Amino acid sequence: MPAVADALREHAPAVWQTLSIVQQKVISSIIRCRTGALGGVHYRCGECQREHWVGRSCGNRHCPSCGHEKTQVWIEKQSAKLMPVHHFLVTFTVPREIGSVLRSCQREGYRCLFAASSQSIRDCGSATKSLQGCQLGFFGVLHTWGRDPMVYHPHIHYVVPGGGVKLDEHGQAQSWQSTPKNFLFHHGTLVRIYQAKLADELRAAGLYESVPASAWHKKFVVDIQPVGHAVPTLKYLAPYVRRVALSDKRIVSVDDSSVTRR
């Protein structure tokens, strides 16, 4: 089966002028990866004196070859952070009209999407009986495409533990308070909070007026799925974090008081 690099060598020239400079750099790196065009490493066995030459890898995070090892490292690192509890995968999407606005102003648009969705999880949690008085911790990954890589489809996947740390009146941790294994939040409440907060974030960023009024009457799809110990979910997310299809990714770790992108 032809490798991705082989396919790019054959077909990239036909669309080269339509690509951005960033995309051209990525494709150029993948095409030259381990071919010797980037230099190489010369090995010699001290016993048999046999020599072996290996072309240098490009190290680009989009490269299928270079990304595999980093993907495994990411899975191991995130798996070590998982608590020994059940988890949920919470996914936030936007209607196509809002997605177009986010694409035209990606830095602010994605910040709005992260802020609205993470705040919605926090606020919905505080309104949920099994999580009242608890501090939640979760992380999210931004995808900017769906199953069809040619269709722009911004959405965020959050891995959310099924519970929170119960705090006393002084804000000190007391104990772990668990949710039912098949219920995290009331779905309708989460959708309403998310829609309102996204509108507020877009207003603050000066992007609200660019959204057609009809978009706010469309269905906002938010999905909540129980995923057990969450390791399979990490394996699903990892290729998009470490190896992405010439698109954007953001990771956000959230607790009750801070947001950190890295």
Secondary structure, 3 states (H helix, E strand, C coil): CCCHHHHHHHHHHHHHHHCCHHHHHHHHHHHHCCCCCCCEEEEECCCCCCEEEEECCCCCCCCHHHHHHHHHHHHHHHHHHCCCCCEEEEEEECCHHHHHHHHHCHHHHHHHHHHHHHHHHHHHHHCCHHHCCEECCEEEEEEEECCCCCCEEEEEEEEEECEEEEECCCCCEEEEEECCCCCCCCHHHHHHHHHHHHHHHHHHCCCHHHCCHHHHHCCCCEEEEEEECCHHHHHHHHHHHHCCCCCCCCEEEECCCCEEEC
